[in-house]
């Protein structure tokens, strides 16, 4: 089940981010694995804007998606799934839910930025209908912001799934 995130979910979302991030150690990206999860204030901003969703499995929150509006598109700011349910389709269900939301809000596409060569990043998104695109000015601003946070822009790719 997918539903809007509430403040009661925030600590669990932070926990999921840490658990999901640990996989980056397997691809020799320990700095990403050690990255701090979104703060409660950041999560509240997404939730208050109506752009934070959680996925539940057997009554437990096991994944989440945060979205922004970037360049007339629903931009996936973050999607993370607890490793205990990885591979069960929850990430895709969250993305599909965002697509429905984006259609209701007359947005033209879903976009995201992600790591080009991490198997559960760009290759995964290609499998669920995204394609690599050259950055629009709005997406370039996202990439530039990510660079200020320490993400190497040469390892990143912009992706889009038209609605």
C-alpha positions in Angstrom: 0.0 0.0 0.0 1.2 3.5 -0.8 0.1 6.5 1.2 1.1 10.1 2.0 3.9 10.3 4.5 3.1 11.8 7.9 5.4 13.1 10.7 4.9 9.8 12.5 6.9 8.2 9.6 9.9 10.5 9.6 12.2 8.5 11.9 11.5 5.3 10.0 12.2 7.0 6.7 15.6 8.2 8.1 16.3 4.6 9.2 15.3 3.2 5.7 17.7 5.7 4.1 20.6 4.5 6.2 19.7 0.8 5.6 19.3 1.3 1.8 22.5 3.5 1.6 24.6 0.7 3.1 24.5 -1.1 -0.3 26.8 1.6 -1.7 29.7 0.0 0.3 29.3 -3.0 -2.1 30.2 -0.8 -5.1 33.1 1.0 -3.3 31.2 4.2 -2.6 31.5 4.3 1.2 31.1 8.1 1.2 27.5 7.6 -0.2 26.8 4.9 2.4 27.8 7.3 5.2 25.7 10.2 3.9 23.3 11.6 6.4 19.6 10.8 5.8 17.2 13.6 5.2 16.5 15.6 8.3 13.1 15.7 9.9 12.8 19.3 8.7 13.5 18.3 5.1 11.0 15.4 5.3 8.4 17.7 6.8 8.9 20.1 3.8 8.1 17.4 1.3 5.2 16.0 3.4 3.7 19.5 3.9 3.9 20.1 0.1 2.1 16.8 -0.4 5.1 15.3 -2.2 6.2 12.5 0.2 4.8 9.0 0.0 5.5 5.8 1.9 5.1 2.2 0.8 4.0 -0.4 3.3 4.5 -4.1 3.4 2.7 -6.2 5.9 1.7 -3.1 7.8 5.2 -1.7 8.1 6.7 1.3 6.3 9.5 -0.2 4.1 10.1 2.5 1.5 9.5 6.1 0.5 9.6 8.6 -2.3 10.2 12.3 -2.2 9.4 14.5 -5.2 9.8 18.1 -6.3 8.5 20.1 -9.2 11.5 20.8 -11.5 11.1 22.3 -14.9 7.4 21.3 -15.2 8.1 17.7 -14.3 7.7 15.6 -11.2 11.3 15.1 -10.1 12.3 12.2 -7.9 14.4 13.8 -5.2 14.8 10.5 -3.3 13.4 7.0 -3.4 14.6 4.4 -1.0 13.5 0.9 0.0 14.4 -1.2 3.0 16.8 -4.0 1.8 14.6 -6.6 3.4 12.0 -6.0 0.7 14.3 -5.1 -2.2 13.2 -6.8 -5.4 9.5 -7.0 -4.5 8.5 -4.1 -6.8 8.0 -1.5 -4.1 10.4 1.0 -5.7 8.6 0.7 -9.0 5.2 1.0 -7.3 6.3 4.2 -5.7 7.5 5.6 -9.0 4.2 4.5 -10.7 2.3 6.2 -7.9 4.3 9.4 -8.6 3.4 9.1 -12.3 -0.3 9.0 -11.4 0.1 12.0 -9.2 2.1 13.8 -11.9 -0.7 13.2 -14.5 -3.3 14.6 -12.0 -1.1 17.7 -11.7 -0.7 18.1 -15.5 3.1 17.6 -15.4 4.8 16.4 -18.5 7.2 13.7 -17.2 9.1 12.2 -14.3 12.7 13.1 -14.0 15.6 12.2 -11.7 19.3 12.3 -11.4 21.2 9.2 -10.4 24.5 7.4 -10.6 25.3 6.2 -14.1 27.1 3.0 -13.3 25.4 1.7 -10.1 23.3 -1.3 -10.9 20.3 -0.2 -8.9 20.5 3.3 -10.2 20.5 4.2 -13.9 20.3 0.6 -15.2 17.3 0.0 -12.9 15.5 3.2 -14.0 16.1 2.2 -17.7 14.3 -1.0 -17.0 11.2 0.8 -15.7 10.9 3.2 -18.6 13.3 6.1 -18.0 15.8 7.2 -20.6 19.0 9.2 -20.3 18.6 12.8 -21.4 20.8 15.8 -21.7 20.2 18.1 -18.7 17.7 20.9 -19.2 18.6 24.1 -17.4 16.4 23.0 -14.6 18.0 19.6 -14.3 21.5 21.1 -14.6 20.6 23.2 -11.6 19.9 20.0 -9.7 23.2 18.5 -10.8 25.0 21.7 -9.8 23.4 21.6 -6.4 24.3 17.9 -6.0 27.9 18.9 -6.7 27.9 21.3 -3.8 26.9 18.4 -1.6 29.9 16.3 -2.8 28.4 14.3 -5.7 30.7 14.1 -8.6 28.7 15.3 -11.7 30.8 13.1 -14.0 29.3 10.0 -12.3 25.7 11.3 -12.5 23.1 11.1 -15.3 19.8 12.9 -15.8 16.8 10.6 -16.7 13.3 11.2 -17.9 10.1 9.1 -18.2 7.5 10.9 -20.4 3.9 10.6 -19.3 
